[in-house]
């Protein structure tokens, strides 16, 4: 489902790229994300990097941030999360 589940259900404790399936057996395929397992002991952090460096959170030079993962898949992660930030 996400990096938090990988950390506590599957005991993955190191920071690592990982394929996760946000909707389980739903319509979306697993996607490659970066899992931060070490910044906080109580949570695994799922990081979806943009396809280019980001300088400001909302846009880059007035252009929308583009991700390599479909926005609908990202929305599935957001919907299933207690906390989310960009």
Secondary structure, 3 states (H helix, E strand, C coil): CCHHHHHHHCCCCCCEEEEECCCCCCCCCCEEEEEECCCCCCCCEEECCECCCCCCCCEECCEECCECCCHHHHHHHHHCCCCCCC
